Amino acid sequence: MTVRPCLPWPDKRLRRTADPVVEITDDIHATWQDMIDTMEAMPGVGLAATQIGIMKRLAVVDGSTQRGQAVCLANPEVLYASVELREHDEASPNLPGVSAKIKRPRAVTVRFINKDGKTEERDFIGIEATSVQHQIDHLNGKLYFDHLSKVKRDMLIKKAQKLR
């Protein structure tokens, strides 16, 4: 399909909450495929539709080692999160060149609508748990650096601006 350009920070759409998906259509399937192509081109382990300017609650996640195992999610929501945290170096194509260590629950149970239009609950662990939480943040108008202190966040954004 198509590799889509990612919105550059501070595009205001990155701070908007995405609209719920009402039904899984051919357009939604095409958008998911473009998102997978875009994620693979980065390369990354996930992508939210808002990152490419599509204001719908759509995400893709693929933390597999062999790739090609992307999970397509519509309207994802975390039902349960582990108490145990996992630290991971997170980044975003919307603010290229920088990253930060973020602590998130090591495992989450997520409810979402899958490619077949069925409601599914799935456990995500490790890198996929981190990625799905990262994508849900994007769908809620948050970016990974919002989890940092104001001082660290400002330093990160300033560094990214210098790299442009």
DSSP file with accessible surface (Angstrom, degrees, kcal/mol):
  #  RESIDUE AA STRUCTURE BP1 BP2  ACC     N-H-->O    O-->H-N    N-H-->O    O-->H-N    TCO  KAPPA ALPHA  PHI   PSI    X-CA   Y-CA   Z-CA
    1    1 A M              0   0  144      0, 0.0     2,-0.4     0, 0.0    33,-0.1   0.000 360.0 360.0 360.0-113.6    0.0    0.0    0.0
    2    2 A T        -     0   0   74      2,-0.0     2,-0.6     0, 0.0    36,-0.4  -0.982 360.0-137.9-140.6 138.3    1.5    3.3    1.1
    3    3 A V        -     0   0   87     -2,-0.4    32,-0.1    34,-0.2    31,-0.1  -0.845  34.4-152.2 -88.5 121.1    4.1    4.7    3.5
    4    4 A R        -     0   0   75     -2,-0.6     2,-0.1    30,-0.5    -2,-0.0  -0.721  15.3-110.4 -96.3 148.0    2.5    7.8    5.0
    5    5 A P        -     0   0  110      0, 0.0     2,-0.3     0, 0.0    -1,-0.1  -0.478  32.2-125.3 -73.6 144.5    4.4   10.8    6.4
    6    6 A C        -     0   0   35     -2,-0.1    46,-0.2    87,-0.1    45,-0.1  -0.693  27.2-105.3 -89.6 143.6    4.3   11.3   10.1
    7    7 A L        -     0   0   15     44,-2.9     2,-0.3    -2,-0.3    -1,-0.1  -0.452  36.4-123.3 -65.2 135.5    3.1   14.6   11.5
    8    8 A P    >   -     0   0   80      0, 0.0     3,-2.5     0, 0.0    87,-0.2  -0.625  40.7 -81.9 -82.2 138.0    5.9   16.7   12.9
    9    9 A W  T 3  S+     0   0   27     85,-2.9     3,-0.1     1,-0.3     0, 0.0  -0.518 114.0  36.6 -64.0 134.9    5.8   17.8   16.5
   10   10 A P  T 3  S+     0   0   81      0, 0.0    -1,-0.3     0, 0.0     5,-0.1  -0.657  76.7 139.0-105.6  44.8    4.2   20.3   17.5
   11   11 A D    X   -     0   0   40     -3,-2.5     3,-1.7    83,-0.2     4,-0.3  -0.233  56.0-131.5 -50.1 129.1    1.3   19.7   15.1
   12   12 A K  G >  S+     0   0  178      1,-0.3     3,-1.7     2,-0.2     4,-0.3   0.758 101.0  70.0 -60.7 -26.3   -1.9   20.3   17.0
   13   13 A R  G >  S+     0   0   97      1,-0.3     3,-1.2     2,-0.2    -1,-0.3   0.793  86.9  66.9 -63.6 -24.5   -3.5   17.1   15.8
   14   14 A L  G <  S+     0   0    1     -3,-1.7    -1,-0.3     1,-0.3    -2,-0.2   0.688 101.2  49.3 -69.1 -15.7   -1.0   15.2   18.0
   15   15 A R  G <  S+     0   0  100     -3,-1.7     2,-0.3    -4,-0.3    -1,-0.3   0.419  92.9  98.5-101.5  -1.3   -2.7   16.6   21.0
   16   16 A R  S <  S-     0   0  113     -3,-1.2     2,-0.4    -4,-0.3   125,-0.4  -0.631  77.2-117.7 -88.4 147.3   -6.3   15.7   19.9
   17   17 A T        -     0   0   84     -2,-0.3   123,-0.2   123,-0.2   122,-0.1  -0.677  36.9-118.8 -79.4 132.1   -8.2   12.7   21.1
   18   18 A A        -     0   0    4    121,-3.0    38,-0.2    -2,-0.4    37,-0.1  -0.350  25.8-108.2 -72.5 153.3   -9.0   10.4   18.2
   19   19 A D  B     -a   56   0A  88     36,-2.4    38,-2.4     1,-0.1    56,-0.2  -0.575  37.7-103.0 -81.6 142.5  -12.6    9.6   17.3
   20   20 A P        -     0   0   91      0, 0.0     2,-0.5     0, 0.0    -1,-0.1  -0.247  31.6-117.1 -62.4 150.9  -14.0    6.2   17.9
   21   21 A V        -     0   0   10     36,-0.2     3,-0.1     1,-0.2    53,-0.0  -0.791  23.0-167.5 -89.3 128.9  -14.3    3.7   15.1
   22   22 A V        -     0   0  139     -2,-0.5     2,-0.3     1,-0.3    -1,-0.2   0.878  67.3  -4.7 -85.9 -43.1  -17.9    2.8   14.4
   23   23 A E  S    S-     0   0  134     90,-0.0     2,-0.7     0, 0.0    -1,-0.3  -0.991  70.9-106.3-150.5 157.5  -17.4   -0.2   12.1
   24   24 A I        +     0   0   31     -2,-0.3     2,-0.2    -3,-0.1    90,-0.0  -0.776  50.4 168.8 -88.9 113.8  -14.6   -2.0   10.3
   25   25 A T     >  -     0   0   47     -2,-0.7     4,-2.3     1,-0.0     5,-0.2  -0.616  52.9 -95.4-116.4 176.4  -14.8   -1.1    6.6
   26   26 A D  H  > S+     0   0  142      1,-0.2     4,-2.4     2,-0.2     5,-0.2   0.870 126.1  55.8 -60.9 -36.4  -12.6   -1.5    3.6
   27   27 A D  H  > S+     0   0  119      2,-0.2     4,-2.4     1,-0.2    -1,-0.2   0.895 106.5  49.6 -63.0 -39.7  -11.2    2.0    4.3
   28   28 A I  H  > S+     0   0    4      2,-0.2     4,-2.9     1,-0.2    -2,-0.2   0.937 110.6  49.9 -65.1 -43.7  -10.2    1.0    7.8
   29   29 A H  H  X S+     0   0   73     -4,-2.3     4,-2.2     1,-0.2    -2,-0.2   0.910 111.4  48.9 -60.4 -41.7   -8.5   -2.1    6.4
   30   30 A A  H  X S+     0   0   30     -4,-2.4     4,-2.4     2,-0.2    -1,-0.2   0.903 110.9  50.3 -65.2 -40.1   -6.6    0.1    3.9
   31   31 A T  H  X S+     0   0   18     -4,-2.4     4,-2.6     2,-0.2    -2,-0.2   0.933 109.2  51.1 -63.8 -45.9   -5.6    2.5    6.6
   32   32 A W  H  X S+     0   0    3     -4,-2.9     4,-2.6     1,-0.2    -2,-0.2   0.921 109.8  50.5 -56.9 -42.7   -4.3   -0.3    8.8
   33   33 A Q  H  X S+     0   0   78     -4,-2.2     4,-2.7     1,-0.2    -1,-0.2   0.928 110.5  48.6 -63.8 -42.9   -2.2   -1.6    5.8
   34   34 A D  H  X S+     0   0   12     -4,-2.4     4,-2.6     1,-0.2   -30,-0.5   0.898 111.2  51.5 -61.0 -38.9   -0.8    1.9    5.3
   35   35 A M  H  X S+     0   0    0     -4,-2.6     4,-2.9     2,-0.2    -2,-0.2   0.909 110.0  48.3 -65.8 -40.7    0.0    2.1    9.0
   36   36 A I  H  X S+     0   0   27     -4,-2.6     4,-2.9     2,-0.2     5,-0.2   0.942 112.3  49.0 -64.0 -44.9    1.8   -1.3    8.9
   37   37 A D  H  X S+     0   0   37     -4,-2.7     4,-1.9     1,-0.2    -2,-0.2   0.911 113.6  46.8 -60.0 -41.9    3.8   -0.2    5.8
   38   38 A T  H  X S+     0   0    4     -4,-2.6     4,-1.2   -36,-0.4    -2,-0.2   0.926 112.4  49.6 -66.2 -44.7    4.7    3.1    7.6
   39   39 A M  H  <>S+     0   0    0     -4,-2.9     5,-1.8     1,-0.2     3,-0.5   0.918 112.2  48.0 -60.8 -44.1    5.6    1.3   10.8
   40   40 A E  H  <5S+     0   0   62     -4,-2.9    -1,-0.2     3,-0.2    -2,-0.2   0.857 107.9  55.6 -66.8 -34.5    7.8   -1.2    8.9
   41   41 A A  H  <5S+     0   0   64     -4,-1.9    -1,-0.2    -5,-0.2    -2,-0.2   0.768 114.4  39.0 -69.8 -24.5    9.5    1.6    7.0
   42   42 A M  T  <5S-     0   0   64     -4,-1.2    -1,-0.2    -3,-0.5    -2,-0.2   0.902 112.5-123.8 -63.3 -52.5   10.6    3.4   10.2
   43   43 A P  T   5 +     0   0  107      0, 0.0     2,-0.3     0, 0.0    -3,-0.2   0.797  56.8 145.2 -80.8 153.0   11.2    0.6   11.5
   44   44 A G      < -     0   0   18     -5,-1.8     3,-0.1    -2,-0.0    -2,-0.0  -0.832  54.4-124.5-142.0 179.7    9.1    0.6   14.6
   45   45 A V  S    S+     0   0   50     -2,-0.3    17,-2.0     1,-0.2     2,-0.3   0.304  88.3   5.5-112.7   7.4    7.0   -1.7   16.8
   46   46 A G  E     -B   61   0B   8     15,-0.3     2,-0.3    -7,-0.1    15,-0.2  -0.961  53.4-164.0-177.4 162.2    3.8    0.3   16.6
   47   47 A L  E     -B   60   0B   0     13,-2.2    13,-2.3    -2,-0.3     2,-0.4  -0.944  11.1-147.7-158.4 138.5    1.9    3.2   15.1
   48   48 A A  E >   -B   59   0B   0     -2,-0.3     3,-1.5    11,-0.2     4,-0.5  -0.843  26.4-123.3-104.8 146.8   -1.3    5.1   16.0
   49   49 A A  G > >S+     0   0    0      9,-2.8     5,-2.3    -2,-0.4     3,-1.6   0.841 109.2  64.1 -58.5 -33.4   -3.4    6.6   13.2
   50   50 A T  G > 5S+     0   0    0      8,-0.3     3,-1.5     6,-0.3    -1,-0.3   0.802  89.9  67.5 -63.4 -25.4   -3.1   10.1   14.8
   51   51 A Q  G < 5S+     0   0    2     -3,-1.5   -44,-2.9     1,-0.3    -1,-0.3   0.748 106.7  39.9 -66.8 -22.6    0.6   10.0   14.1
   52   52 A I  G < 5S-     0   0   14     -3,-1.6    -1,-0.3    -4,-0.5    -2,-0.2   0.132 127.6 -96.4-111.7  17.7   -0.1   10.1   10.4
   53   53 A G  T < 5S+     0   0   20     -3,-1.5     2,-0.7     1,-0.2    -3,-0.2   0.593  83.3 129.5  85.1  11.0   -3.0   12.6   10.7
   54   54 A I      < -     0   0   29     -5,-2.3     2,-1.5    -6,-0.1     4,-0.2  -0.889  48.4-152.4-100.6 113.4   -5.9   10.2   10.7
   55   55 A M        +     0   0   22     -2,-0.7   -36,-2.4    -3,-0.1     2,-0.3  -0.247  55.7 110.7 -88.7  52.6   -8.0   11.1   13.7
   56   56 A K  B    S-a   19   0A  88     -2,-1.5     2,-2.4   -38,-0.2    -7,-0.3  -0.927  80.6-106.2-122.3 151.3   -9.5    7.6   14.3
   57   57 A R  S    S+     0   0   34    -38,-2.4    18,-2.9    -2,-0.3     2,-0.4  -0.443  72.1 132.9 -78.7  72.4   -8.9    5.3   17.2
   58   58 A L  E     + C   0  74B   0     -2,-2.4    -9,-2.8    -4,-0.2    -8,-0.3  -0.973  25.6 167.8-124.9 141.2   -6.7    2.9   15.2
   59   59 A A  E     -BC  48  73B   0     14,-2.5    14,-3.0    -2,-0.4     2,-0.3  -0.977  19.2-154.4-147.3 157.7   -3.4    1.4   16.1
   60   60 A V  E     -BC  47  72B   0    -13,-2.3   -13,-2.2    -2,-0.3     2,-0.4  -0.985  11.7-173.6-131.5 144.2   -1.0   -1.4   14.9
   61   61 A V  E     +BC  46  71B   0     10,-1.8    10,-3.1    -2,-0.3     2,-0.3  -0.998  11.0 168.0-139.3 132.6    1.6   -3.2   17.0
   62   62 A D        +     0   0    0    -17,-2.0     8,-0.1    -2,-0.4     6,-0.1  -0.766  11.3 156.2-146.7  98.7    4.2   -5.7   16.0
   63   63 A G        +     0   0   20     -2,-0.3    64,-0.1     6,-0.2    65,-0.1   0.232  37.4 126.6-102.8  12.5    6.9   -6.6   18.5
   64   64 A S        -     0   0   25      1,-0.1     4,-0.1   -19,-0.1     5,-0.1  -0.347  62.6-133.5 -72.1 152.5    7.7  -10.0   16.9
   65   65 A T  S    S+     0   0  140      1,-0.2    -1,-0.1     2,-0.1    -3,-0.0   0.833 106.6  43.9 -75.7 -30.8   11.2  -10.8   16.0
   66   66 A Q  S    S-     0   0  129      1,-0.1    -1,-0.2     3,-0.0    -2,-0.0   0.589 102.5-145.5 -89.8  -9.7   10.4  -12.1   12.5
   67   67 A R        +     0   0   59      1,-0.1    -1,-0.1    -3,-0.1    -2,-0.1   0.063  69.1  90.9  66.9 175.9    7.9   -9.2   11.8
   68   68 A G        +     0   0   64     -4,-0.1    -1,-0.1   -32,-0.1    -6,-0.0   0.676  63.4 102.6  76.6  15.0    4.8   -9.6    9.7
   69   69 A Q        +     0   0  108     -5,-0.1    -6,-0.2     2,-0.1    -8,-0.1  -0.083  48.5 162.9-117.0  30.6    2.7  -10.4   12.8
   70   70 A A        -     0   0   20     -8,-0.1     2,-0.5     1,-0.1    -8,-0.2  -0.247  31.1-143.8 -59.9 134.9    1.1   -7.0   13.3
   71   71 A V  E     -C   61   0B  14    -10,-3.1   -10,-1.8    43,-0.0     2,-0.5  -0.887  13.1-148.1 -96.3 126.5   -2.0   -6.8   15.5
   72   72 A C  E     -C   60   0B   5     -2,-0.5     2,-0.4   -12,-0.2    43,-0.3  -0.876  18.5-171.9 -99.3 127.5   -4.6   -4.3   14.2
   73   73 A L  E     -C   59   0B   0    -14,-3.0   -14,-2.5    -2,-0.5     2,-0.4  -0.964  14.9-170.4-126.0 135.7   -6.6   -2.6   16.9
   74   74 A A  E    S-CD  58 113B   0     39,-1.6    39,-2.8    -2,-0.4   -16,-0.2  -0.977  79.4  -2.6-119.4 136.8   -9.6   -0.3   16.7
   75   75 A N  E    S-     0   0B  37    -18,-2.9    -1,-0.2    -2,-0.4   -17,-0.1   0.880  85.5-168.6  54.5  45.8  -10.8    1.5   19.9
   76   76 A P  E     +     0   0B   2      0, 0.0     2,-0.3     0, 0.0    36,-0.2  -0.372  10.3 176.9 -68.4 141.8   -8.2   -0.1   22.1
   77   77 A E  E     - D   0 111B  92     34,-2.0    34,-2.7    -2,-0.0     2,-0.5  -0.990  30.8-120.4-144.6 139.3   -8.5    0.3   25.8
   78   78 A V  E     + D   0 110B  60     -2,-0.3    32,-0.3    32,-0.2     3,-0.1  -0.667  28.0 175.6 -79.8 124.3   -6.5   -1.1   28.7
   79   79 A L  E     +     0   0B  43     30,-3.4     2,-0.3    -2,-0.5    31,-0.2   0.812  69.6  11.6 -92.8 -41.9   -8.6   -3.2   31.0
   80   80 A Y  E     - D   0 109B 158     29,-1.3    29,-2.6     2,-0.0     2,-0.4  -0.994  62.1-167.2-140.1 144.4   -5.9   -4.5   33.4
   81   81 A A  E     - D   0 108B  55     -2,-0.3    27,-0.2    27,-0.2    25,-0.0  -0.995  26.4-115.1-133.4 139.4   -2.3   -3.5   33.9
   82   82 A S        -     0   0   35     25,-2.9    24,-0.0    -2,-0.4    25,-0.0  -0.329  13.9-134.7 -68.4 153.8    0.4   -5.3   35.9
   83   83 A V  S    S+     0   0  144     22,-0.1     2,-0.2     2,-0.1    -1,-0.1   0.852  85.7  89.0 -74.3 -34.3    1.8   -3.7   39.0
   84   84 A E  S    S-     0   0  119     21,-0.1    22,-3.1     1,-0.1    23,-0.4  -0.436  73.0-146.5 -68.1 131.1    5.3   -4.6   37.8
   85   85 A L  E     -F  105   0C  96     20,-0.3     2,-0.4    -2,-0.2    -2,-0.1  -0.633   8.2-155.1 -99.7 159.2    6.8   -2.0   35.6
   86   86 A R  E     -F  104   0C  63     18,-3.0    18,-2.1    -2,-0.2     2,-0.4  -1.000  11.0-142.2-132.6 130.9    9.2   -2.3   32.7
   87   87 A E  E     +F  103   0C 107     -2,-0.4     2,-0.3    16,-0.2    16,-0.2  -0.782  27.2 169.2 -95.6 135.7   11.6    0.4   31.6
   88   88 A H  E     -F  102   0C  59     14,-2.1    14,-2.6    -2,-0.4     2,-0.8  -0.998  40.7-112.9-145.5 146.9   12.1    0.9   27.8
   89   89 A D  E     -F  101   0C  76     -2,-0.3     2,-0.3    12,-0.2    12,-0.3  -0.700  44.1-166.5 -79.9 109.0   13.7    3.5   25.6
   90   90 A E  E     +F  100   0C   7     10,-3.1    10,-2.1    -2,-0.8     2,-0.3  -0.750  14.5 166.2-103.9 151.1   10.8    5.1   23.8
   91   91 A A        -     0   0   52     -2,-0.3     8,-0.1     8,-0.2    53,-0.1  -0.879  19.0-145.3-148.3 175.2   10.8    7.3   20.7
   92   92 A S    >   -     0   0    6      6,-0.5     3,-1.6     3,-0.5     6,-0.3  -0.984  21.0-135.9-150.4 138.4    8.4    8.7   18.1
   93   93 A P  T 3  S+     0   0   44      0, 0.0   -87,-0.1     0, 0.0    -1,-0.1   0.662 105.8  69.2 -67.3 -11.2    8.7    9.5   14.4
   94   94 A N  T 3  S+     0   0    0      1,-0.3   -85,-2.9   -86,-0.1   -83,-0.2   0.678 112.8  27.6 -78.0 -17.3    6.8   12.6   15.2
   95   95 A L  S X  S-     0   0    1     -3,-1.6     3,-0.9   -87,-0.2    -3,-0.5  -0.638  94.7-163.9-139.6  72.2    9.8   13.9   17.2
   96   96 A P  T 3   +     0   0   79      0, 0.0    67,-0.1     0, 0.0     3,-0.1  -0.212  59.9  31.6 -67.8 152.9   12.8   12.2   15.4
   97   97 A G  T 3  S+     0   0   61      1,-0.2     2,-0.3    66,-0.0    -6,-0.0   0.314 101.6  79.7  92.7  -7.7   16.3   11.9   16.8
   98   98 A V    <   +     0   0    9     -3,-0.9    -6,-0.5    -6,-0.3     2,-0.3  -0.912  46.6 172.5-131.0 160.2   15.5   11.7   20.5
   99   99 A S        -     0   0   51     -2,-0.3     2,-0.3    -8,-0.1    -8,-0.2  -0.952  10.7-157.3-154.8 169.4   14.2    9.1   23.0
  100  100 A A  E     -F   90   0C  13    -10,-2.1   -10,-3.1    -2,-0.3     2,-0.5  -0.992  28.7-106.7-153.2 148.5   13.7    8.7   26.7
  101  101 A K  E     -F   89   0C 121     -2,-0.3     2,-0.4   -12,-0.3   -12,-0.2  -0.681  41.9-175.9 -77.9 123.2   13.5    5.8   29.2
  102  102 A I  E     -F   88   0C   7    -14,-2.6   -14,-2.1    -2,-0.5     2,-0.5  -0.967  18.9-140.5-123.5 137.6    9.8    5.4   30.2
  103  103 A K  E     +F   87   0C 133     -2,-0.4   -16,-0.2   -16,-0.2   -18,-0.0  -0.878  32.1 159.6-100.3 128.0    8.4    3.1   32.8
  104  104 A R  E     -F   86   0C   9    -18,-2.1   -18,-3.0    -2,-0.5    26,-0.1  -0.927  51.3 -69.4-137.0 163.3    5.1    1.4   32.0
  105  105 A P  E     -F   85   0C  26      0, 0.0   -20,-0.3     0, 0.0    28,-0.1  -0.269  40.9-134.8 -54.3 137.7    3.3   -1.7   33.2
  106  106 A R  S    S+     0   0   88    -22,-3.1    20,-2.0     1,-0.1     2,-0.3   0.791  86.7  22.7 -66.8 -29.6    5.1   -4.8   32.0
  107  107 A A  E     - E   0 125B  21    -23,-0.4   -25,-2.9    18,-0.2     2,-0.3  -0.993  67.0-179.2-141.5 144.6    1.9   -6.5   30.9
  108  108 A V  E     -DE  81 124B   3     16,-2.4    16,-3.0    -2,-0.3     2,-0.5  -0.985  23.2-138.0-140.6 151.5   -1.6   -5.2   30.0
  109  109 A T  E     -DE  80 123B  24    -29,-2.6   -30,-3.4    -2,-0.3   -29,-1.3  -0.963  29.5-167.4-106.9 126.3   -4.9   -6.7   28.9
  110  110 A V  E     -DE  78 122B   0     12,-2.7    12,-2.4    -2,-0.5     2,-0.4  -0.945  15.0-152.5-121.1 134.9   -6.5   -4.7   26.1
  111  111 A R  E     +DE  77 121B  87    -34,-2.7   -34,-2.0    -2,-0.4     2,-0.3  -0.895  34.8 144.8-101.4 135.8  -10.0   -4.8   24.7
  112  112 A F  E     - E   0 120B   4      8,-2.5     8,-3.3    -2,-0.4     2,-0.5  -0.966  52.7 -99.1-158.3 168.0  -10.2   -3.8   21.0
  113  113 A I  E     -DE  74 119B  35    -39,-2.8   -39,-1.6    -2,-0.3     6,-0.2  -0.877  44.8-148.8 -95.1 127.7  -12.1   -4.4   17.8
  114  114 A N    >   -     0   0   22      4,-2.8     3,-2.2    -2,-0.5   -41,-0.1  -0.205  33.6 -83.1 -90.2-175.4  -10.0   -6.7   15.6
  115  115 A K  T 3  S+     0   0  105      1,-0.3   -86,-0.1   -43,-0.3   -42,-0.1   0.748 127.8  56.1 -60.5 -26.0   -9.7   -6.9   11.7
  116  116 A D  T 3  S-     0   0  132      2,-0.2    -1,-0.3     1,-0.0     3,-0.1   0.392 118.8-109.1 -87.5   2.1  -12.8   -9.1   11.6
  117  117 A G  S <  S+     0   0   39     -3,-2.2     2,-0.3     1,-0.3    -2,-0.1   0.607  77.5 131.7  81.5  12.0  -14.9   -6.5   13.4
  118  118 A K        -     0   0  137      1,-0.0    -4,-2.8     0, 0.0     2,-0.3  -0.757  63.4-114.5 -99.3 144.8  -15.1   -8.7   16.6
  119  119 A T  E     -E  113   0B  99     -2,-0.3     2,-0.3    -6,-0.2    -6,-0.2  -0.610  42.7-177.5 -75.5 131.4  -14.4   -7.4   20.1
  120  120 A E  E     -E  112   0B  47     -8,-3.3    -8,-2.5    -2,-0.3     2,-0.4  -0.963  23.4-152.6-132.3 147.3  -11.3   -9.1   21.4
  121  121 A E  E     +E  111   0B 108     -2,-0.3     2,-0.4   -10,-0.2   -10,-0.2  -0.990  25.1 174.4-117.6 130.2   -9.4   -9.1   24.7
  122  122 A R  E     -E  110   0B  93    -12,-2.4   -12,-2.7    -2,-0.4     2,-0.4  -0.996  28.8-129.3-139.3 143.7   -5.7   -9.8   24.5
  123  123 A D  E     -E  109   0B 110     -2,-0.4     2,-0.4   -14,-0.2   -14,-0.2  -0.765  22.1-165.1 -89.4 133.2   -2.7   -9.9   26.9
  124  124 A F  E     -E  108   0B   1    -16,-3.0   -16,-2.4    -2,-0.4     2,-0.3  -0.973   8.1-172.9-118.1 135.7    0.3   -8.0   25.7
  125  125 A I  E >   -E  107   0B  98     -2,-0.4     3,-1.2   -18,-0.2     4,-0.3  -0.945  46.3 -17.8-129.6 148.7    3.6   -8.5   27.5
  126  126 A G  T 3> S+     0   0   16    -20,-2.0     4,-2.4    -2,-0.3     3,-0.4  -0.336 128.7   3.9  65.1-132.1    7.1   -6.8   27.3
  127  127 A I  H 3> S+     0   0   44      1,-0.2     4,-2.7     2,-0.2    -1,-0.3   0.856 134.4  52.3 -59.6 -36.6    7.8   -4.7   24.2
  128  128 A E  H <> S+     0   0   48     -3,-1.2     4,-2.7     2,-0.2    -1,-0.2   0.873 108.2  51.2 -70.2 -33.1    4.3   -5.2   22.8
  129  129 A A  H  > S+     0   0    0     -3,-0.4     4,-2.0   -23,-0.3    -2,-0.2   0.931 112.4  47.1 -65.7 -43.3    2.7   -4.1   26.2
  130  130 A T  H  X S+     0   0    4     -4,-2.4     4,-2.4   -24,-0.2    -2,-0.2   0.945 114.3  47.5 -61.0 -47.0    4.9   -1.0   26.0
  131  131 A S  H  X S+     0   0    5     -4,-2.7     4,-2.7     2,-0.2     5,-0.2   0.921 110.2  49.8 -64.4 -45.0    4.0   -0.3   22.4
  132  132 A V  H  X S+     0   0    1     -4,-2.7     4,-2.4     1,-0.2    -1,-0.2   0.912 112.9  47.8 -65.0 -36.8    0.3   -0.8   22.8
  133  133 A Q  H  X S+     0   0   21     -4,-2.0     4,-2.3    -5,-0.2    -1,-0.2   0.911 111.0  51.8 -66.9 -39.4    0.3    1.6   25.8
  134  134 A H  H  X S+     0   0   15     -4,-2.4     4,-1.9    -5,-0.2    -2,-0.2   0.920 111.5  46.9 -60.5 -44.1    2.4    4.1   23.7
  135  135 A Q  H  X S+     0   0    6     -4,-2.7     4,-2.2     2,-0.2    -2,-0.2   0.903 109.8  52.3 -68.3 -41.0   -0.2    3.9   20.9
  136  136 A I  H  X S+     0   0   13     -4,-2.4     4,-1.3     1,-0.2    -1,-0.2   0.911 106.7  54.8 -62.3 -38.4   -3.2    4.3   23.2
  137  137 A D  H ><>S+     0   0   21     -4,-2.3     5,-3.0     1,-0.2     3,-0.8   0.946 106.8  50.6 -56.7 -47.5   -1.5    7.4   24.6
  138  138 A H  H ><5S+     0   0    1     -4,-1.9     3,-1.9     1,-0.3    -2,-0.2   0.921 107.2  53.3 -56.7 -43.2   -1.2    8.8   21.0
  139  139 A L  H 3<5S+     0   0    0     -4,-2.2  -121,-3.0     1,-0.3    -1,-0.3   0.749 109.4  50.1 -66.0 -20.3   -4.9    8.1   20.5
  140  140 A N  T <<5S-     0   0   69     -4,-1.3    -1,-0.3    -3,-0.8  -123,-0.2   0.232 125.1-101.5 -99.6  10.4   -5.6   10.1   23.7
  141  141 A G  T < 5S+     0   0    5     -3,-1.9     2,-0.3  -125,-0.4    -3,-0.2   0.710  83.4 122.6  79.9  21.6   -3.5   13.1   22.6
  142  142 A K      < -     0   0   80     -5,-3.0     2,-0.3    -6,-0.2    -1,-0.3  -0.866  45.3-154.3-114.7 151.7   -0.4   12.2   24.7
  143  143 A L    >   -     0   0    0     -2,-0.3     3,-2.3    -3,-0.1     4,-0.3  -0.831  33.8-105.3-119.0 161.5    3.2   11.6   23.7
  144  144 A Y  G >  S+     0   0    2     -2,-0.3     3,-2.0     1,-0.3     4,-0.1   0.844 116.9  62.2 -56.0 -34.3    5.7    9.5   25.5
  145  145 A F  G >  S+     0   0    0      1,-0.3     3,-1.6     2,-0.2    -1,-0.3   0.669  84.3  77.1 -72.3  -9.0    7.6   12.5   26.8
  146  146 A D  G <  S+     0   0   39     -3,-2.3    -1,-0.3     1,-0.3    -2,-0.2   0.671  86.5  63.4 -68.6 -15.3    4.5   13.6   28.7
  147  147 A H  G <  S+     0   0   80     -3,-2.0    -1,-0.3    -4,-0.3     2,-0.2   0.489  92.3  84.9 -84.1  -5.2    5.6   10.9   31.2
  148  148 A L  S <  S-     0   0   26     -3,-1.6   -46,-0.0     1,-0.1   -48,-0.0  -0.557  92.1 -93.2 -91.7 163.8    8.7   12.8   31.9
  149  149 A S     >  -     0   0   64     -2,-0.2     4,-2.9     1,-0.1     5,-0.2  -0.283  42.9-106.2 -66.0 160.4    9.3   15.7   34.4
  150  150 A K  H  > S+     0   0  128      1,-0.2     4,-2.8     2,-0.2     5,-0.2   0.903 120.6  51.4 -57.9 -41.7    8.8   19.1   32.9
  151  151 A V  H  > S+     0   0  101      2,-0.2     4,-2.2     1,-0.2    -1,-0.2   0.948 113.4  43.0 -63.0 -48.8   12.6   19.7   33.0
  152  152 A K  H  > S+     0   0  129      2,-0.2     4,-2.4     1,-0.2    -1,-0.2   0.897 114.4  51.5 -65.1 -39.8   13.4   16.5   31.2
  153  153 A R  H  X S+     0   0   60     -4,-2.9     4,-2.6     2,-0.2     5,-0.2   0.946 110.5  47.9 -62.2 -47.4   10.6   17.0   28.7
  154  154 A D  H  X S+     0   0   71     -4,-2.8     4,-2.4    -5,-0.2    -2,-0.2   0.899 112.0  50.1 -62.1 -39.9   11.8   20.5   27.8
  155  155 A M  H  X S+     0   0  125     -4,-2.2     4,-2.4    -5,-0.2    -1,-0.2   0.915 111.1  49.5 -64.2 -41.7   15.3   19.3   27.4
  156  156 A L  H  X S+     0   0   18     -4,-2.4     4,-2.4     2,-0.2    -2,-0.2   0.934 112.8  45.6 -63.6 -46.9   14.2   16.5   25.1
  157  157 A I  H  X S+     0   0   24     -4,-2.6     4,-2.3     2,-0.2    -1,-0.2   0.911 112.7  51.2 -64.6 -40.8   12.1   18.8   22.9
  158  158 A K  H  X S+     0   0  130     -4,-2.4     4,-1.9    -5,-0.2    -1,-0.2   0.919 110.1  49.7 -63.3 -41.3   14.9   21.4   22.7
  159  159 A K  H  X S+     0   0  125     -4,-2.4     4,-1.6     1,-0.2    -1,-0.2   0.919 110.4  50.1 -62.9 -43.5   17.3   18.7   21.7
  160  160 A A  H  X S+     0   0    2     -4,-2.4     4,-0.8     1,-0.2    -1,-0.2   0.893 108.6  52.6 -62.9 -39.0   15.0   17.5   19.0
  161  161 A Q  H >< S+     0   0  104     -4,-2.3     3,-0.6     1,-0.2    -1,-0.2   0.880 107.0  52.4 -66.4 -35.6   14.5   21.1   17.7
  162  162 A K  H 3< S+     0   0  168     -4,-1.9    -1,-0.2     1,-0.2    -2,-0.2   0.844 105.1  56.5 -66.5 -33.5   18.3   21.5   17.4
  163  163 A L  H 3<        0   0  101     -4,-1.6    -1,-0.2    -5,-0.2    -2,-0.2   0.691 360.0 360.0 -72.2 -19.0   18.5   18.3   15.3
  164  164 A R    <<        0   0  160     -4,-0.8    -3,-0.1    -3,-0.6   -67,-0.0  -0.095 360.0 360.0 -66.5 360.0   16.0   19.6   12.7
